[in-house]
Amino acid sequence: MLDRTARLRQLPEADRDAIRLAQDPKFPRWLEQITAIGGCAHPVHLSGSTTTLDAETGEIIRHYDTRNEPGERLLVRCRNRRATVCPACSCLHAGDTFHLVRAGLLGGKNVPATVRQRPRLFVTLTAPSFGPVHRAGELCRPRRDGGVCEHGHPLGCGAVHAPDDSVVGQPLCPDCYDYTAHVLWHAHASKLWDRFVIGVRRRLASSIGLVQSHFAQHARLSFARVAEHQKRAAVHVHAVVRLDGPNGPDDEPPAWGTAELLINAVRASSRRVLVQTPYSPAVGELALRWGAQVDARPLRANGDGLDDDAVAAYVAKYVTKGASETGAGTDHPLASWADVESAPVSAHVRTLMRTCWRLGGLPEYAHLRLRAWSHTLGYRGHILTKSRAYSTTYAALRAERADHMGHADLPDMVTERHWRFIGSGHTPGAALLAAGIAEDIAVNRAIAQEEREVPR
């Protein structure tokens, strides 16, 4: 019979490492740390100390030092929003996003409840067509003439694709598809949004005979928006848009500010926005616009419309999706052409990455940093952005959580901190144990949610 050492050697590396950790005298404290950060998949390792002093006497109230911790380090959350990178931290980020968006719809978090009575819209703006792609649903792209394009590919498709069919979102003809316009549209999407918001303000002002430069004296446009990759790997935007008075959420909007007027301004601005790309000898100059599909639906306080909580949950869901999860890129930057060629993506997405890399080498597009953003197919904006007056901030939500957990500084105390970064991540065994803790927490959270939803 094999002795104990020989049997251990036959175990996978992660199992051997987990056993080693469990035999450490400080293993219980290590478990406490991992549980405290929710089973974070890629924690940050810090070394240092914190000393809390009485502001008047200088007496030490509390002192913490990592020299007494396992490995002489403290583990803190990575705070990555992507569920594909860290499920534990992405769940926390989704919760913060939900409360951030919900506060701007219903009030709370220092936002007055009266915002629920304001003109509020849920707006969706799409990318234009860069070429026909396969669609899910009934007949994909039926054509009676059965024609082919100049490259010999059929102009239509009579198949019925399931939503999860790998062909959905792929071009009918890759040679006809305008990959250059797709990438450059992504690179300028944030500028298109900025000009869209300016256009809405101008349209609102002109519709009531107001000088455009005086709009800020009468009303303020507040918003929170999230970017989502469609199946065709093109970004479209979901946004909550609210009309306030000139001082933001604490101020009532003018009497002329109605949801109908706001809808008309949104539709008019989306049609008129135009961004010109820099001239390129290889590409020329492109005129970039929003797509023809624009949706603007009112959120009504009396329940006759979209549900506020559902909208907040919808936005939060897309914030935590990684590029690899949507099939539109990868979650990590690409450092070389070899990385582009080896990325685990579809042929359509790889061609978009190649286009980013090729255009990124042209001097006229150097400011767009397309190679640095090739993993997101040229899209350079944040996944979620909001106007300053829309609601609370992520920083405020984190501070509120720290205060709830007793980690916040007291006004009559002084805290001295001395910390340094010493590493990140898990060993194979630690990763195995952390994943188990994260799964247990997720199961407990789901059970608690089900219990809250059961009628009493």
N, C-alpha and C positions, 0 to 999 in steps of 0.2 A: 504494500500500500504506500502511495506517495505521501511523504511527510507534508506538514502544513506549508512550509516554504515553497515546495514544488507545486502544490495546488494553487497557491497564490499567483505563482508565475504564469499559470495557465489562464488566469482571468484576463479579461480585456484591461487595457491601461486605465481607463476611467474607473473601473471597479476597484482596481488595486489602489488608485489614488484616493478614492472615496473611503476605503478601509483605513488608509494611512491617516486621513483627516479625522476619522471617527475615533482613532486611538490616541489622538492628541489630548492632553489634559485640558486644553483651552477650547476644545470642540464645542461645548455648550455655549460659550460666549460667541464663538464664530457663528453658530446657528442663530443666536440672537441678532447679530449684525445682519445676516442675510435675510432674516424674517423682517427686520425693521425696514429694509430697502425693498421689500416685496419680492425677493427672489430675482433681483436685477440680473440680466444676462451678461452685462459687461460693465461691472462697477468700476468706479474710479478709486484708486488707493491713495490715501493721504496720510502724511505723518506730521505731527505737531501737537499743539496744545491750545487750550482756551482757558482763560482765567477771568472770572467775574468778580469785580470789586465793588464795595460800597462807595458811591460817588463822594460822600462827605468824609468818611473816616479812612478810606483806603483798605479796609478790612477785606480779606479774601472770603467771599461768600461761597464760591464754587470753583473747583479746578479740575480740568480734564486733560489727560495726557495719554497719547497712544502707546507709550512705552509699556503699559500694562495690558495692551490688546494682543490678540493672536497675530503673530508676525509683526508686531509693533506698528500696526497700521489700522486706519479706520476706513471702512468701505462706504461709499456714498453712491447714490443713483447716477447712472449715465445720462438719464433724462432724454434718451432718444425717442422721438415721436413715432418711429416706424415699428409696426407690429412684427415685421419680418426681421428686425434687428434685436429688439427687446420687448417682448410681449408685456412684461410687467410695467415698464416705464411708459409704454404707449397707452396702456389702460389708464394710467394716472393722467397722462396728457389729454386723452379723450375726455376724461371727466372734467378737467380744467376748461377745455374748449367748450364743452356743453354748458358749463356755468357762465363762461364769458359771453357766449352767444345768447343764452337764455336771459341773462341780466339785461341785455340790450333790448329784449323783446317784452319782458314782463316786469322788469325792475329788480331791485336787490343789489347787493354788493355796492352800496352807495349810489345806486341809480334809482330814481323815484319810480313808484309803481304807475305813475301817470303816463309813462312812455307807452303803455299798452293801448292807450286811447289815440296815439299819434298815427298819422299815415305811415304804414309800414308795408313793404313789399318783399316778396321772395323772387329774386331775379336770376335768370339763367342766360348767360351769353355764351355762344359757341364759336368755334373756329370755322372759317370758311372751308369750302371743299377744295382739296388739292388733287382730286381725282376720284373716280368711283371706287368704292370698296364693297366687299361682301357684307350683307346685313342679315341679322337674325329676324325671325318672325315667319311670315307667310312666304310667298315667292320672293327670292332675294332681289333680283333685278331682271324681271321678265322683259323680253323683247321678241317681237314677232318677225322682224326681218332677219334675225340670226346673223347680223353683220359682225365683222371683226375690225379691230383697230389697225393702224398702219404697221404695228409690230406683229400682227397675226393672232392676237388674243381676242376671244369673244367679247363683244360689247355688253353682253348681258349674262345673267345667270338665273336659271329657272329652278334652282334647288331650294329646299326649305332647310335653313340652318338652325340648329339648336343654339341657345345663347352661349353655351360653353364650347361651341365648335371652334377649333383652332383657326379656321379660315375666316371667321367673322372679324371684320376690321382690316383684313389684308386687301391690297389693291387688286382689281380685276386684271390690270396690266401694270407691273412695276415700272416699265419703261415710259408709260404715259403719266405716271404719278409725278407731281411736282414736289420732289423732296427738298429742293432748295427753298421754295416758298414756305414749305412746312417748317423747316428749321428757323428761317428768318422770322416767320410769324411768331414762333415760340420766343425767340430772343427779344421781340418787341411787345410781347403780350402785356407786360406791366405798364409800358408806355401807353398802349391802347386803353388800358383800364383808367389810368390817370386822366387821359383826355376824355374818356367817356364820362367820368365824374364831373369834370369841368363843363362838359357839354350839357349834362343834366341841369346843373346850376344855371347855366346861361339860358336854357330853354324855359326853365321855371320862371326866371326873371322876365324874359321877353313875353311870355304868355299872359302876364298880368300887367304889362306895360311898365316894368321896372327897369331902371338903368342897371345893366349887368354888374357894374362895379359896386352897386349898392345892395346886392343880394345879401351879403353877410350881415348887413344891418337889420335884416328882416327875418332871416331863416338860416338854418344850418342843415347840411346833408350829412348824416352819419351812416356808417356802413361797417359790415364785417363780411369778408369774402373768402372763399376757399377755392383752390384750383384742383380740378379733377381730370385725370387722363381718361379719355374715351377709349373704346376698343381699337379705334384707328390710330391710337397713340398721339392724338391731338388733345391739347388742354382745352377744357371749357370751364367757365366760372359760375359758381353759385354764390349769391350774395343776399344778405339781409340789408335792406336800405330803409332808413327811417328819416322823416322830416321833423326837425325840432325848431324851437325858436332860436334867436341869434346866440344865446348863451348855452346852447346844448340841451342835454336832457332835463335840466332844471327849469327850462323855459318853454312855455307853450308855443306851438307854431302859429303863424298868422292865420286869420280866418279863411284866407284864400287857399291855404295849403290842404289839399284833399288828395286821397289815394288816386282818384281818376286823373288829376292833373299830374301827379308824380308818374303814373303809368305812361301817359302821353309823352312826358319829358324823357323817360327811359327809352322808349321805342324810337323817338326822334333822334336822340343822341347816338344810339347804337347804329343807326343807319348812316349818320353823317361823319362819324369818327374816321380819320384817315391818318396813317403814319407812313411816311416815305423812308425807305431804307437808303443808306449811303450809296452813292454811285459806285459801281464796281465794273471794271473793264470785262470781267468774266461773266458777270450776272446781269449787269445793267442796274436799273433803279426799279424797285418794286413798290407798289401801292398796297398797303396792308389794311384790312378792315375786319370787323366782326363778321361772323357768319349770318346767313339770312334767318336762321332759327333763333328767335329771341322770345323768352317767356318772362312775363312780369305779372305775378299774382298777388292780390292783397292779402294781408294777414289781418283778420278782423277780431276785435276784442270780444264780440258776442258769440264767438264760436262758429259763425257762418263764414268759413274759409279754412285756410291751412292751420293746422294745430301748431302752436308755438313750440311745445316740447318736442314734437316730431321734427320740426325744422332744425332745432338746436342739436338733436341727436343725429340728424342726417349730416349736418356740417361736421360734427365731431367724428363721425365714422370715417369720412374721407381724409381728415387731417392725419389719421394714424396709418393710412395705407401707404406702404412703400412702393417705389417704382417697380420693383420686381414683382410685387403682388398684383399690380394692375397689368403687368405684361408690357409696360411702356418704359423700358430702361432698366437700370440697376440702381441699387442703393448706395453704391460706392463709386467715387470718381475713377475715371479711366486715365492711366498715366501714359499709355503708348498705343500705337496702332495695333500691336499684338493683343492688347487688352480688348480692343474693339472686336477683333476677329475671334477671340475666345469667349466673349461674353455669352451667357446662356439665355439668348433672346431669339425672337423670330427673325426671319429674313427681312421682313419689313422694318423692324426696329433696328436691326444691324445696319441697314442701308441709311437710316436716319442718323445713326451714330457716325457712319463713314462720312456722310455729308457734313456733319458738325466738324469732324476732324479736317476735312478738305477745306471748307470755308474758313475755319479757324486759322488756317495758314496764310490767308490773304491779308495784306496790311490794312485794307479798308475796313475789315471786320475785326481788327485786333481788339478794339474796345469792348466788343461783345463777349470776349473770352469763351468762344464756342467750344474749344477743346476741353477747357476746364468743366464745362457743363454738358459735355457729350453724353454723360450717363443719364441726364434728364432730357436728352434730345433737344438741347438748346434752351429749354425753359429756365430762366434765371431768377424768377420771382420766388417769394416765400409761398409756402402752401396756404397759410392763412395770414391775412393782413386785415387791419381795421383802422378806422379813423380814430383820432385821439379821444373824441367825445362819445364814441359809441357806447362803451361800458367800461368795466374794470380791465385790468391787465393780468398777464400771466404772473408777473412779479408780485402783484398784490395778492393773488390767489395763493401763491407759495408762502408769502409772509403770513397770511391768515392761517394756513395749515400749520406753519411752524409755531404760531401763537397758540393754536389749539392743542398742539402736542407739548407745549411748555418750553419751546426752544427759542422763543423770542426774547429780546433784551428788555429789561424793565427800565422805566424812565429814571429811577434813582440809582441805577447801577452803571458801571463802566465795564465793558468787556474787551479784553486784550486777546487777540488771536495771532497765532504764528503757525502757518500751515505751508506745506509744500507737496507737490505732486511727486509720487514715487512709482507709479505704474497703473495698470488697468487690466481688466479681464479676470478670468478664472483659470485655474488648472483644470484638467479633464474631469477629475473627481468632483471638484467644487462646482463645475458647471452642471454636472449630473444632479447633485444635491440641490443646487439653486433652482434648477428647472422643476424639480419635484415640489419645492416650497412654493414657487410661483403657481404651479398647477393647483395645489391645495387651496391657495388664497383665491384663485379664480373660481374654483368650484364652490367654496364657501360664499363668495360674493354672488354667484348665480343662485344659490339656494336662498340666500337672504332676499334677493330680488323677487324670486318666485313667491316667497312668503308674504312680501309686501303687497303683491298683486292679487293674492287670494282674498276674495270678499269675506268680511267678517260677519 
